[in-house]
Amino acid sequence: MFDRRKFLKTTTVVASAAAALPLIACTDTTVSQKANVDPTGKKPFDGGTLEANITKRVMATFPSSVIIDKIEVVTLKKRFFLRVTDASGNTGIAAMNKGRFMKSQTMFTGLAAKKFVGEDARNVANLPAKILKDDRNYKFVSLPYWNGIGTVEIAIWDLLGKIAGKPAYTFLGEKARDSYPVYISSLERENPYEDETERILKTAEATGATAIKFKIGGRMKNIDPYIKRTNDWVPYMRKTAGEKFTLYVDGNSSYTADEAIEVLKMIESHGVEFFEEPCYWQDLWSHKLVKDAATTCKIAGGEQDFSFDQFKLMAEIGAMDTLQPDAYYHGGLVRTLKISHLAAHYGLGFTPHSPKAGPMAAAPNQIFAVCPVLSHHQEYRVGGEEKQKDWHSPVLPKNGKMAIFEAPGLGIEYDQDLWKEENIYWTTKNA
């Protein structure tokens, strides 16, 4: 039974004790100093003026509004594309990940794509932040949400570039490079490692690449047969590829910190130069333990991360040597480019996730043209030389390097007859 007198007596004692405690002033200089200096001793990076500078470039090219009139998801060639059309009938295209879209289409269409209709495309650098606040969209923040936002943002850059008749990167900053070296990326864990090595080296020979990344661990698990496969494959790859090849490995969150450190010792003995996502991707402190234990191998990560603040925290606590955002997952060209500026501020590497060998490789390519930091090699999917299609301009490295795409927009040129085969899967139009 509830005893009111006892309750009042107890709360009076607690209140009296609390009143006796010293007050902590909100203007404490220690707190203030910590707010202005992060653990690295640098002034915290706030993103700078990137969006403002990009918007200024866009406005200088387009004195009049470019209103987004319609957004469609189009299917053809067993692929999905997102098409943005302005009020004058000009279009921009972004290739899509079909599987990701099919599993998250309600969020993609309702919370992301529809919000861009009726907006001025010239404000594209600021629209993701604006849309985040619409109808409490921030409550749905996640990789599916930002993937939807990013796909539309990427298509808008294609639209603006095509209208202007110049590559999208010209709006993003000053050109920093004409090409970049690539590594051949294997996505396989089940194919016999001897066969997968042969496939990788075939693509390397066709493209001139001298860097390789392959999978170790079991993808978020460290059990046999993946333990044996890892221990066998790393020395086999080094022996078969030879010393001239740069080797990278991807753990896909397979290890605890202790397990990853043991694997680190083994891969360093075979000259592996970076270890991607050794521990659970959200566990930054475990990654820091692995990074601190490394002697020659860099620790990389960020593929799944969609938060600028998460990347900032990685940098501030020293969890990673190299940051790896995905241009789609992270919300588009501008948000991803900002991570390169973050990396430059903290002296870190920048090597985005992009296991593509087709039109989806165009988005990071435009970022690579202008980003202030670009380290290691950049990702190119194994077998890409065999998967080139005749309905779009080639996405193929030569002499181990990929050229920056210079065609208007994202740099991918499509056969115009291609669109005669299209089917409209979904559409939304300005009222």
C-alpha positions in Angstrom: 0.0 0.0 0.0 1.2 3.5 -0.9 2.4 5.4 2.3 2.1 9.1 1.6 3.9 10.3 4.7 6.8 8.0 4.1 7.0 9.2 0.5 7.0 12.9 1.5 9.6 12.3 4.2 11.9 10.5 1.7 11.6 13.1 -1.0 12.2 15.9 1.5 15.5 14.3 2.5 16.6 13.8 -1.1 15.7 17.4 -2.0 17.6 18.7 1.0 20.7 16.7 0.1 20.5 18.0 -3.5 20.2 21.6 -2.3 23.4 21.1 -0.3 25.4 20.2 -3.4 27.6 22.9 -5.0 26.2 24.5 -8.1 28.1 24.1 -11.3 28.2 27.2 -13.4 27.3 26.8 -17.1 30.1 29.2 -17.9 32.8 26.9 -16.6 35.9 27.8 -18.5 37.0 24.1 -18.6 33.8 23.1 -20.4 34.2 26.1 -22.7 37.7 25.2 -23.7 36.8 21.6 -24.4 34.0 22.8 -26.7 36.6 24.7 -28.8 39.4 22.1 -29.0 38.9 18.5 -29.9 41.2 15.6 -28.6 43.6 16.1 -31.6 44.4 19.6 -30.4 42.9 21.1 -33.6 40.0 23.5 -33.8 37.0 21.3 -34.6 36.1 21.1 -38.3 32.6 22.4 -38.9 32.3 21.9 -42.6 33.4 25.3 -43.6 31.8 27.2 -46.5 31.6 24.3 -49.0 27.8 24.5 -49.6 28.0 28.3 -49.9 30.9 28.2 -52.4 29.2 25.6 -54.5 25.9 27.5 -54.5 27.7 30.6 -55.6 29.2 28.7 -58.6 25.8 27.4 -59.6 24.1 30.7 -59.3 26.7 32.4 -61.4 25.9 29.9 -64.2 22.2 30.0 -63.8 20.7 33.5 -63.3 17.1 32.1 -63.5 15.5 29.3 -61.4 15.7 25.7 -62.5 12.5 24.2 -61.0 12.3 20.5 -60.5 9.1 19.5 -62.1 9.1 15.7 -62.1 11.1 12.8 -60.6 10.7 9.2 -62.0 12.2 5.8 -61.3 12.7 4.1 -64.7 13.4 0.5 -65.4 15.3 -0.8 -68.5 18.0 -3.4 -69.2 17.0 -5.0 -65.9 18.3 -1.9 -64.1 16.8 1.0 -62.3 17.5 4.7 -63.0 16.3 7.9 -61.4 15.4 10.7 -63.7 14.9 14.3 -62.7 13.1 16.6 -65.1 12.9 20.4 -64.8 10.1 22.7 -65.9 11.7 23.2 -69.3 11.9 19.4 -70.0 15.7 19.1 -69.3 16.6 15.8 -67.6 19.3 14.4 -65.4 20.0 10.7 -64.8 21.4 8.7 -61.9 21.9 5.0 -62.0 20.4 3.2 -59.0 21.1 0.1 -56.9 18.0 -1.9 -57.7 18.1 -4.2 -54.7 18.6 -1.3 -52.2 15.7 0.6 -53.8 13.3 -2.4 -53.8 13.9 -2.9 -50.1 13.4 0.7 -49.1 11.2 2.3 -51.7 8.6 3.8 -49.4 11.3 5.8 -47.6 13.0 6.5 -50.9 10.0 7.9 -52.7 8.0 9.4 -49.8 10.7 10.9 -47.6 13.4 11.6 -50.2 12.3 12.0 -53.8 9.0 13.7 -53.3 10.6 16.4 -51.2 12.7 17.7 -54.1 9.8 18.3 -56.5 9.0 22.0 -56.8 12.4 23.0 -55.5 15.0 25.2 -57.3 17.8 22.8 -58.5 20.3 25.7 -58.1 20.0 25.2 -54.4 20.9 21.6 -54.6 23.9 21.9 -52.2 21.6 23.0 -49.4 18.5 20.9 -50.2 19.5 17.8 -48.2 19.8 19.8 -45.0 16.5 21.6 -45.7 14.6 18.4 -46.5 16.0 16.8 -43.3 13.8 19.2 -41.3 10.6 18.7 -43.4 7.8 16.8 -41.6 10.4 15.6 -39.0 12.3 13.6 -41.6 15.2 13.6 -39.1 13.4 10.9 -37.2 14.0 8.5 -40.1 17.7 9.3 -40.6 19.4 6.1 -41.7 21.4 4.7 -44.6 18.2 4.0 -46.6 17.1 7.6 -46.0 20.4 9.2 -47.1 20.7 6.7 -50.0 17.4 8.1 -51.3 18.5 11.7 -50.8 21.9 11.0 -52.4 20.4 9.4 -55.5 18.2 12.4 -56.2 21.0 14.8 -55.5 23.3 13.0 -57.8 20.7 13.1 -60.6 20.2 16.9 -60.1 24.0 17.4 -60.6 23.6 15.5 -63.9 20.7 17.8 -64.8 22.6 21.0 -64.1 25.8 19.9 -65.8 23.9 18.9 -68.9 22.0 22.2 -69.1 25.3 24.1 -68.6 27.1 21.8 -71.0 29.9 21.0 -68.6 30.9 18.3 -66.1 29.2 18.4 -62.7 32.6 18.7 -60.9 33.0 22.3 -62.3 30.4 23.4 -59.8 32.0 21.5 -56.9 35.5 23.2 -56.8 38.7 23.7 -58.7 39.9 20.7 -60.6 42.7 18.9 -58.7 43.5 15.9 -61.0 42.8 14.4 -64.5 42.9 10.8 -63.4 43.4 8.5 -60.4 44.9 5.0 -59.8 42.5 2.2 -59.2 42.5 -1.1 -57.2 40.6 -4.2 -58.4 38.0 -5.0 -55.8 36.7 -8.6 -55.2 33.4 -9.0 -53.5 33.6 -12.8 -53.2 33.9 -14.9 -50.0 32.5 -18.1 -51.3 34.3 -18.7 -54.6 37.5 -20.8 -54.1 40.2 -18.3 -53.4 42.5 -19.7 -56.1 39.8 -19.1 -58.7 39.0 -15.6 -57.3 42.7 -14.7 -57.4 42.8 -15.7 -61.1 39.7 -13.5 -61.8 41.3 -10.5 -60.0 44.6 -10.8 -61.8 42.8 -11.1 -65.1 41.0 -7.8 -64.5 44.3 -6.3 -63.3 46.0 -7.3 -66.5 43.2 -5.9 -68.7 43.1 -2.6 -66.9 46.8 -2.2 -66.0 46.0 -2.0 -62.3 48.7 -2.9 -59.8 46.6 -2.8 -56.6 44.0 -5.4 -55.3 41.5 -5.6 -52.5 40.0 -8.9 -51.4 37.6 -10.1 -48.6 38.8 -11.7 -45.4 36.8 -12.9 -42.4 33.2 -14.1 -42.8 31.3 -10.8 -43.0 30.3 -9.9 -39.4 31.5 -13.3 -38.2 34.8 -15.0 -37.6 34.3 -18.7 -37.9 35.6 -21.6 -40.0 35.8 -22.0 -43.0 36.5 -18.3 -43.2 39.3 -18.3 -40.7 41.2 -20.9 -42.7 40.3 -19.2 -46.0 41.8 -15.9 -44.7 44.9 -17.5 -43.3 45.5 -19.4 -46.6 44.4 -16.6 -49.0 46.6 -13.7 -47.8 50.0 -15.5 -48.3 48.7 -17.1 -51.5 47.6 -13.7 -53.0 51.0 -12.2 -52.1 52.9 -15.1 -53.7 50.7 -15.3 -56.8 50.4 -11.5 -57.4 54.0 -10.8 -56.6 55.7 -8.0 -54.8 54.8 -5.4 -57.4 51.1 -5.5 -56.4 49.7 -3.3 -53.6 47.4 -5.4 -51.4 44.3 -4.2 -49.4 41.9 -6.3 -47.5 38.3 -5.8 -46.3 37.0 -7.4 -43.1 33.3 -6.2 -43.3 33.0 -6.1 -39.5 34.2 -9.7 -39.0 36.3 -9.3 -35.9 36.5 -8.2 -32.3 39.4 -5.9 -31.6 41.5 -8.7 -30.2 40.8 -10.9 -33.2 41.5 -8.1 -35.6 44.8 -7.3 -34.0 45.9 -11.0 -34.5 44.8 -10.8 -38.2 46.6 -7.4 -38.5 49.9 -9.0 -37.5 49.5 -11.7 -40.1 48.5 -9.4 -43.0 51.3 -6.9 -42.1 53.8 -9.7 -42.5 52.6 -10.0 -46.1 52.7 -6.3 -46.8 49.0 -5.5 -46.8 48.7 -1.8 -46.8 45.2 -1.1 -45.6 42.6 -3.1 -43.6 39.1 -2.0 -44.2 36.4 -2.2 -41.5 38.0 -4.9 -39.3 35.5 -4.5 -36.5 31.8 -3.8 -36.2 31.3 -0.7 -38.3 29.8 1.4 -35.5 32.4 0.4 -32.9 34.9 3.2 -33.3 36.8 2.4 -30.1 37.6 -1.1 -31.3 38.8 0.3 -34.6 41.0 2.7 -32.6 42.6 -0.2 -30.7 43.4 -1.9 -34.0 44.7 1.3 -35.5 47.0 1.9 -32.5 48.3 -1.7 -32.8 49.2 -1.2 -36.5 52.8 -0.6 -37.6 52.7 -0.4 -41.4 49.0 -1.1 -42.3 46.4 1.7 -42.4 42.9 1.2 -40.9 40.0 2.3 -43.1 36.3 2.5 -42.7 33.1 4.5 -43.2 31.2 2.6 -45.9 28.0 2.3 -43.9 28.2 5.7 -42.2 25.7 8.4 -43.3 26.5 11.0 -40.6 29.0 13.8 -41.0 29.3 13.9 -37.2 30.2 10.2 -37.1 33.0 10.8 -39.5 34.1 13.9 -37.4 34.2 11.7 -34.3 36.3 9.1 -36.2 38.8 11.8 -36.9 38.7 13.4 -33.5 39.4 10.1 -31.6 41.8 8.7 -34.1 39.7 5.7 -35.0 40.7 5.5 -38.7 43.6 6.4 -40.9 41.4 6.6 -44.0 37.8 7.6 -44.4 35.6 5.7 -46.9 32.1 7.3 -47.4 29.9 6.1 -50.2 28.6 8.9 -52.4 25.1 7.3 -52.5 24.8 6.1 -49.0 26.2 9.3 -47.5 23.7 11.6 -49.3 25.2 12.7 -52.5 28.2 14.5 -54.0 28.4 17.5 -51.7 28.0 15.6 -48.4 30.7 13.1 -49.5 33.0 15.8 -50.8 32.8 17.5 -47.4 34.3 14.3 -45.8 37.4 14.8 -48.0 37.6 18.4 -46.6 37.3 16.9 -43.1 40.1 14.4 -43.9 42.3 17.2 -45.2 41.7 19.1 -41.9 42.8 16.2 -39.8 45.5 14.8 -42.0 43.6 11.6 -42.9 43.2 9.6 -46.0 40.1 9.6 -48.2 39.3 6.6 -50.3 35.5 6.3 -50.9 33.6 3.0 -51.1 32.5 2.4 -54.7 32.6 -1.2 -56.0 31.3 -0.2 -59.4 32.3 -0.6 -63.0 29.3 1.0 -64.7 27.3 4.3 -64.6 27.2 4.3 -60.7 30.9 4.9 -60.8 30.3 8.4 -62.2 29.3 10.0 -58.9 32.6 9.4 -57.0 34.5 10.2 -60.3 33.1 13.7 -60.2 34.1 14.1 -56.5 37.6 12.8 -57.3 38.1 15.6 -59.8 38.1 18.3 -57.1 38.5 16.7 -53.6 41.5 18.1 -51.7 42.6 14.6 -50.4 42.6 11.4 -52.4 44.7 8.6 -50.9 45.7 5.1 -51.9 44.0 3.7 -55.0 40.2 4.0 -55.8 37.8 1.1 -56.1 37.0 -0.7 -59.4 35.0 -3.9 -59.4 36.6 -7.2 -60.5 35.3 -8.3 -63.9 34.5 -4.7 -64.9 36.3 -5.1 -68.2 33.9 -7.9 -69.2 30.8 -6.0 -68.1 31.1 -2.9 -70.3 27.9 -2.2 -72.2 27.4 -0.7 -75.6 24.6 1.5 -74.4 26.7 3.9 -72.3 30.2 5.4 -72.6 32.9 3.1 -71.2 33.9 3.1 -67.5 37.3 1.4 -67.9 40.7 2.2 -66.5 43.7 2.3 -68.7 47.3 1.8 -67.5 45.9 1.4 -64.0 44.2 4.8 -63.9 40.7 6.0 -64.4 40.3 9.3 -66.2 38.0 12.0 -64.9 34.8 12.0 -66.9 34.5 15.2 -68.9 31.1 14.8 -70.7 28.4 17.2 -69.4 26.7 16.2 -66.2 28.0 13.2 -64.4 30.1 12.3 -67.5 28.2 9.2 -68.6 26.8 9.4 -72.2 23.9 7.1 -73.0 22.7 5.8 -76.3 19.5 7.9 -76.8 17.7 4.9 -78.3 18.0 3.2 -74.9 15.2 5.2 -73.4 12.7 3.8 -76.0 12.8 0.6 -73.9 12.0 2.3 -70.6 9.2 1.5 -68.3 8.1 4.0 -65.6 8.1 2.3 -62.3 7.2 5.3 -60.2 6.7 9.0 -60.7 5.9 12.2 -58.8 5.1 15.6 -60.4 5.0 19.2 -59.2 1.5 20.3 -58.4 
